[in-house]
Amino acid sequence: MKSTVSDTSLEYQMLESGLPYFDQLEQMIDRATQRIYLLTYVLDEDETGQRIARLLQTAARRGVRVHVVLDGVGSGHLSRAFVMQLQATGAEVRFFSPVHFQLPFRLGRRLHLKLVVIDGKEALVGGINLADRYRGTPDSRPWLDFAIWLQGAPCVQLEELALEILNRRVFRAVTPRFKRRGPIVEVLLNDFFRNRLAIRRSYLRMLRQAQSEVIIFSSYFLPNIRMLRRIGQTAKRGVRVLLVLPHISDAFLYHSAVQYLYPYLLKRGVELYEYRPTVLHAKVAVRDSQWLTVGSYNLNDLSDLLSVELNVGVNDPKLAGQFADRLKQIVKRDCMPIAPEQYLEAPWYKRIRWWLSYLGLIQALRLMHYLTPREARNFLE
């Protein structure tokens, strides 16, 4: 899915997890001549992580300045030997908000975004972490997720964002919009403690402006009341809303908790589907085959209140139409529709189990928010 506008300074392409994404990432690292910024939530010490690390080491040896920022929880399991091996070639490796077991105990904000910028000229933004489960193995399909490759003006702003995180600066308030004779690309940032809520607002705007169809793939769907009501209202006014959620989840209690919301959504006409083959990790949406968003932002309080998130919005009917067709193909081939009667007529004991799971996860998120320091700074080591 590629769209090139007439102005050659702006080009973009949608990528899927598995080889399409990782082949592009590896080629970008090989093309780097000056600097690489790689910021991600999870970097694993498996075959995929080792492969990316070797490419970064090779780039550093040929004189490229390599800057890596990893989340202190998502990548906190990395061995000291792995990190030191990267640093030995001259790469800068830093951890965002590492957990320190001291009193008073604090968790800190999470760096959940996934961003790679090469020489300020090309970039990758999405929800795909650097691990075997996102690349796939001979024995298992990759977790389903997406990213967007960008070339041109937006990459300058994305590199500035990477620098702001590295230098502990306050992120800018303005959401950049890059218009090139029609299509518009938006760099959207969410960081509650900096009052940056551009991604959440873009979802609310999408639902408000929708006229015929909205497609949402959401990996950890536990939205706040306002977002949940907006989704229901959009379906009630006649817009077709396709909501695809995971059947298999890596999050404890998640599948039981999200089922608590199924009756509310089904009563309002939302078409619910569960993705079956593997874990659904995608965070994407398309409105009316006109506008799409892709990135790291989940529709839940963890993304809204505790994490630094990054999405890209693209207003381009050609690309959005192609992407909508791809998502519908996945729905038809790999998803199971949720029958309303299965949840609207569910016995009381199932409803209680769903409610307790939902309540437990919501309270856990609130506790995490309470344990997060409010200082307006980056927690970078």
C-alpha positions as CSV (number, residue, x, y, z in Angstrom):
1,M,0.0,0.0,0.0
2,K,2.0,2.9,-1.3
3,S,1.0,6.5,-2.1
4,T,3.3,9.0,-3.6
5,V,2.1,12.6,-4.1
6,S,3.2,14.9,-6.8
7,D,5.6,16.8,-4.5
8,T,8.5,14.4,-4.2
9,S,9.3,15.7,-0.7
10,L,6.5,13.7,0.8
11,E,6.1,9.9,0.3
12,Y,4.5,7.2,2.5
13,Q,3.7,3.5,2.6
14,M,1.7,1.3,5.0
15,L,3.6,-1.7,6.3
16,E,2.4,-4.8,8.1
17,S,4.2,-6.7,10.9
18,G,6.4,-9.6,9.7
19,L,8.9,-9.4,6.9
20,P,7.4,-6.3,5.2
21,Y,8.2,-4.1,8.3
22,F,11.5,-5.6,9.3
23,D,12.9,-5.7,5.7
24,Q,12.1,-2.0,5.5
25,L,13.7,-1.3,8.9
26,E,16.9,-3.2,8.0
27,Q,17.2,-1.4,4.6
28,M,16.8,2.0,6.3
29,I,19.5,1.2,8.8
30,D,21.8,0.1,6.0
31,R,21.1,3.4,4.1
32,A,21.9,5.6,7.1
33,T,24.9,7.8,6.5
34,Q,24.8,10.4,9.4
35,R,22.4,9.5,12.3
36,I,19.9,7.0,13.5
37,Y,17.3,7.6,16.2
38,L,15.5,4.4,17.4
39,L,12.9,4.7,20.2
40,T,10.8,1.7,21.1
41,Y,8.9,0.1,24.0
42,V,10.2,-3.5,23.6
43,L,13.6,-4.7,22.3
44,D,14.0,-8.3,23.0
45,E,17.3,-10.2,23.2
46,D,16.0,-12.9,20.7
47,E,17.0,-13.5,17.1
48,T,15.2,-10.4,15.9
49,G,16.6,-8.2,18.6
50,Q,20.1,-9.5,18.0
51,R,19.8,-9.0,14.3
52,I,18.7,-5.3,14.7
53,A,21.5,-4.8,17.3
54,R,24.1,-6.1,14.8
55,L,22.9,-3.7,12.1
56,L,23.1,-0.8,14.5
57,Q,26.6,-1.8,15.5
58,T,27.6,-2.0,11.9
59,A,26.2,1.5,11.3
60,A,28.0,2.9,14.3
61,R,31.3,1.4,13.1
62,R,31.0,3.2,9.7
63,G,30.6,6.5,11.5
64,V,26.8,6.9,11.8
65,R,25.7,8.4,15.1
66,V,23.3,5.9,16.7
67,H,20.9,6.9,19.5
68,V,18.7,4.2,21.1
69,V,16.0,5.0,23.7
70,L,14.2,2.0,25.3
71,D,11.4,1.9,27.8
72,G,12.6,1.0,31.3
73,V,9.8,-1.6,31.7
74,G,9.3,-2.9,28.2
75,S,13.0,-3.4,27.7
76,G,14.1,-3.5,31.3
77,H,14.9,-7.3,30.9
78,L,17.8,-6.8,28.6
79,S,21.1,-8.2,29.9
80,R,23.9,-5.8,30.7
81,A,26.1,-7.7,28.2
82,F,23.7,-7.0,25.4
83,V,23.5,-3.2,26.2
84,M,27.3,-2.9,26.7
85,Q,27.9,-4.6,23.3
86,L,25.8,-1.9,21.6
87,Q,27.6,0.8,23.5
88,A,31.0,-0.6,22.7
89,T,30.6,0.4,19.1
90,G,29.8,4.0,20.0
91,A,26.0,3.8,20.1
92,E,24.1,5.7,22.8
93,V,21.7,3.5,24.7
94,R,19.4,5.1,27.3
95,F,16.4,3.9,29.2
96,F,13.2,5.9,29.7
97,S,11.7,5.8,33.2
98,P,13.4,2.7,34.6
99,V,11.8,1.2,37.7
100,H,13.7,1.7,41.0
101,F,12.7,-0.3,44.0
102,Q,12.9,2.3,46.6
103,L,10.5,4.2,48.9
104,P,8.3,5.9,48.0
105,F,7.8,3.5,45.1
106,R,7.1,5.1,41.7
107,L,6.5,3.6,38.3
108,G,7.0,6.6,36.0
109,R,5.5,7.4,32.6
110,R,6.0,4.8,29.9
111,L,7.7,5.4,26.5
112,H,5.2,3.4,24.4
113,L,5.9,5.0,21.0
114,K,7.8,3.2,18.3
115,L,9.8,5.5,16.2
116,V,12.8,5.2,13.9
117,V,14.3,8.2,12.1
118,I,17.2,8.0,9.6
119,D,19.2,11.1,8.7
120,G,16.1,13.3,9.2
121,K,14.9,12.0,5.8
122,E,12.9,8.9,6.4
123,A,11.1,7.4,9.3
124,L,9.0,4.5,10.6
125,V,6.0,5.1,13.0
126,G,3.8,2.3,14.2
127,G,3.0,-0.2,17.0
128,I,5.5,-2.9,16.1
129,N,8.1,-3.8,18.7
130,L,11.5,-5.4,17.9
131,A,11.0,-9.0,18.8
132,D,10.5,-12.4,17.2
133,R,6.8,-12.4,17.9
134,Y,6.3,-9.3,15.7
135,R,8.6,-10.6,12.9
136,G,7.3,-14.2,13.0
137,T,9.1,-17.5,13.1
138,P,9.0,-20.7,11.0
139,D,6.5,-22.1,13.6
140,S,4.3,-19.1,14.3
141,R,2.7,-16.2,12.5
142,P,3.7,-12.7,13.6
143,W,1.4,-10.7,15.9
144,L,-0.8,-8.5,13.7
145,D,0.3,-4.9,13.7
146,F,1.0,-2.0,11.3
147,A,3.3,0.9,10.7
148,I,3.8,3.7,8.2
149,W,7.1,4.5,6.4
150,L,7.5,8.3,5.7
151,Q,9.9,10.2,3.6
152,G,10.1,14.0,3.5
153,A,9.1,17.0,5.6
154,P,7.4,15.1,8.5
155,C,10.7,13.3,9.2
156,V,12.3,16.6,10.3
157,Q,9.6,17.0,13.0
158,L,9.9,13.4,14.0
159,E,13.7,13.7,14.5
160,E,13.1,16.9,16.6
161,L,10.7,14.8,18.8
162,A,13.4,12.2,19.2
163,L,15.9,14.9,20.2
164,E,13.4,16.4,22.7
165,I,13.0,13.1,24.4
166,L,16.8,12.6,24.5
167,N,17.4,16.1,25.8
168,R,14.5,16.0,28.4
169,R,12.8,19.0,26.8
170,V,9.1,19.8,26.9
171,F,7.3,18.6,23.8
172,R,5.9,21.2,21.5
173,A,2.2,22.0,21.8
174,V,1.6,22.3,18.0
175,T,0.5,19.3,16.1
176,P,2.5,19.5,12.7
177,R,0.4,19.2,9.6
178,F,2.2,18.7,6.3
179,K,0.1,19.4,3.2
180,R,1.4,18.6,-0.3
181,R,-1.3,19.5,-2.9
182,G,-4.1,17.5,-1.3
183,P,-3.0,14.8,1.1
184,I,-2.3,15.9,4.7
185,V,0.0,14.1,7.1
186,E,-0.3,14.8,10.8
187,V,2.2,13.9,13.5
188,L,0.1,13.2,16.6
189,L,1.5,13.0,20.1
190,N,-0.2,11.9,23.3
191,D,1.4,12.7,26.7
192,F,-1.1,13.4,29.5
193,F,1.5,14.9,31.8
194,R,2.5,17.4,29.2
195,N,-1.1,18.1,28.2
196,R,-0.6,16.6,24.7
197,L,-3.7,14.8,23.7
198,A,-3.6,15.0,19.9
199,I,-4.2,11.3,19.3
200,R,-7.3,11.0,21.6
201,R,-8.7,14.2,20.0
202,S,-8.1,12.8,16.5
203,Y,-10.2,9.6,17.4
204,L,-13.0,11.7,18.7
205,R,-12.9,13.9,15.6
206,M,-12.9,10.9,13.4
207,L,-16.0,9.5,15.0
208,R,-17.8,12.9,14.9
209,Q,-17.0,13.4,11.2
210,A,-17.7,9.9,10.0
211,Q,-20.5,9.7,7.4
212,S,-20.6,6.1,6.2
213,E,-18.0,3.8,7.8
214,V,-15.4,3.5,10.5
215,I,-13.0,0.6,10.9
216,I,-11.1,0.2,14.2
217,F,-8.5,-2.5,15.0
218,S,-7.8,-2.1,18.8
219,S,-5.5,-4.4,20.7
220,Y,-6.2,-3.4,24.3
221,F,-9.7,-1.8,24.0
222,L,-10.8,-0.4,27.3
223,P,-11.8,3.2,26.4
224,N,-12.9,5.9,28.8
225,I,-16.7,6.6,29.0
226,R,-16.5,9.6,26.6
227,M,-14.8,7.5,23.9
228,L,-17.1,4.5,24.5
229,R,-20.2,6.7,24.2
230,R,-18.9,8.4,21.0
231,I,-18.4,5.0,19.4
232,G,-21.9,4.0,20.3
233,Q,-23.4,7.3,19.1
234,T,-21.6,7.0,15.8
235,A,-23.1,3.6,15.2
236,K,-26.6,4.7,16.3
237,R,-26.7,7.5,13.8
238,G,-26.3,5.0,10.9
239,V,-22.5,4.9,10.4
240,R,-21.2,1.4,9.9
241,V,-18.7,0.8,12.8
242,L,-16.5,-2.3,12.5
243,L,-14.6,-2.9,15.7
244,V,-12.0,-5.7,15.6
245,L,-10.6,-6.9,19.0
246,P,-8.3,-9.7,20.0
247,H,-9.5,-13.2,20.8
248,I,-6.0,-14.1,22.0
249,S,-4.4,-11.6,24.3
250,D,-1.1,-11.4,26.2
251,A,-2.7,-9.2,28.8
252,F,-3.9,-10.9,32.0
253,L,-7.8,-10.8,32.4
254,Y,-8.1,-8.6,29.3
255,H,-10.4,-10.8,27.2
256,S,-12.8,-11.3,30.0
257,A,-12.7,-7.6,30.9
258,V,-13.5,-6.3,27.4
259,Q,-16.5,-8.7,27.1
260,Y,-18.1,-6.5,29.8
261,L,-18.4,-3.8,27.1
262,Y,-19.8,-6.1,24.4
263,P,-23.5,-5.7,25.3
264,Y,-23.3,-1.9,25.3
265,L,-21.7,-1.9,21.9
266,L,-23.9,-4.5,20.3
267,K,-27.1,-2.8,21.5
268,R,-26.0,0.3,19.6
269,G,-25.3,-1.5,16.3
270,V,-21.5,-1.8,16.4
271,E,-20.3,-4.8,14.4
272,L,-17.9,-6.7,16.7
273,Y,-15.3,-9.1,15.5
274,E,-12.5,-11.0,17.2
275,Y,-9.2,-11.7,15.4
276,R,-8.4,-15.4,15.7
277,P,-5.0,-16.6,14.2
278,T,-2.6,-14.9,16.7
279,V,-2.4,-11.9,19.0
280,L,-3.9,-8.7,17.6
281,H,-1.5,-5.9,18.5
282,A,-2.7,-3.3,15.9
283,K,-3.8,0.2,16.8
284,V,-5.3,1.6,13.6
285,A,-8.5,3.2,12.3
286,V,-9.9,4.3,8.9
287,R,-12.8,6.8,8.4
288,D,-14.9,6.7,5.2
289,S,-11.9,5.5,3.2
290,Q,-10.6,9.0,3.4
291,W,-8.5,9.3,6.6
292,L,-6.4,6.8,8.6
293,T,-4.4,6.7,11.7
294,V,-1.6,4.3,12.7
295,G,0.7,4.2,15.7
296,S,1.2,3.1,19.2
297,Y,-1.9,4.5,20.8
298,N,-4.4,2.1,22.5
299,L,-8.0,3.1,23.3
300,N,-7.5,2.8,27.1
301,D,-6.4,4.8,30.1
302,L,-2.9,3.5,30.0
303,S,-2.3,5.2,26.7
304,D,-4.4,8.3,27.7
305,L,-2.9,8.9,31.1
306,L,0.4,7.2,31.5
307,S,2.2,6.7,28.2
308,V,4.0,8.8,25.6
309,E,2.3,7.7,22.4
310,L,2.9,8.6,18.7
311,N,0.5,8.2,15.8
312,V,0.5,9.5,12.2
313,G,-2.8,10.5,10.6
314,V,-3.0,10.6,6.8
315,N,-5.9,12.3,4.9
316,D,-5.4,10.6,1.5
317,P,-8.4,8.7,-0.1
318,K,-6.1,6.5,-2.2
319,L,-4.0,5.2,0.7
320,A,-7.0,5.1,3.1
321,G,-9.1,3.2,0.6
322,Q,-6.4,0.6,0.0
323,F,-5.9,0.2,3.7
324,A,-9.6,-0.1,4.4
325,D,-9.7,-2.9,1.8
326,R,-6.8,-4.7,3.5
327,L,-8.5,-4.5,6.9
328,K,-11.8,-5.8,5.5
329,Q,-9.8,-8.7,3.9
330,I,-8.4,-9.5,7.3
331,V,-11.9,-9.3,8.8
332,K,-13.3,-11.7,6.2
333,R,-10.5,-14.2,6.3
334,D,-9.3,-14.2,9.9
335,C,-12.0,-12.8,12.2
336,M,-15.1,-14.2,13.8
337,P,-18.2,-12.1,14.1
338,I,-19.7,-11.7,17.6
339,A,-23.3,-12.8,17.7
340,P,-25.4,-10.3,19.8
341,E,-27.5,-13.0,21.5
342,Q,-24.3,-14.5,22.9
343,Y,-23.9,-11.4,25.1
344,L,-27.3,-9.8,25.3
345,E,-28.7,-13.0,26.7
346,A,-25.7,-14.1,28.7
347,P,-26.4,-15.7,32.1
348,W,-25.8,-13.6,35.2
349,Y,-22.7,-15.5,36.4
350,K,-20.9,-14.6,33.1
351,R,-21.8,-11.0,33.4
352,I,-20.5,-10.9,37.0
353,R,-17.2,-12.5,35.8
354,W,-16.8,-9.9,33.0
355,W,-17.7,-7.0,35.4
356,L,-15.1,-8.2,38.0
357,S,-12.4,-8.5,35.4
358,Y,-13.2,-5.1,34.0
359,L,-13.2,-3.5,37.4
360,G,-10.0,-5.2,38.3
361,L,-8.1,-3.9,35.3
362,I,-9.6,-0.4,35.6
363,Q,-8.5,-0.2,39.2
364,A,-5.1,-1.5,38.3
365,L,-4.7,1.3,35.8
366,R,-5.8,3.9,38.3
367,L,-3.2,2.5,40.8
368,M,-0.5,2.9,38.1
369,H,-1.6,6.5,37.5
370,Y,-1.4,7.2,41.3
371,L,2.1,5.7,41.4
372,T,3.3,7.9,38.5
373,P,5.3,11.0,39.5
374,R,3.8,14.3,38.2
375,E,7.0,16.2,37.6
376,A,7.1,17.7,34.2
377,R,10.3,16.1,33.0
378,N,11.5,13.1,31.1
379,F,12.7,10.2,33.3
380,L,15.6,9.2,31.2
381,E,18.7,7.4,32.3
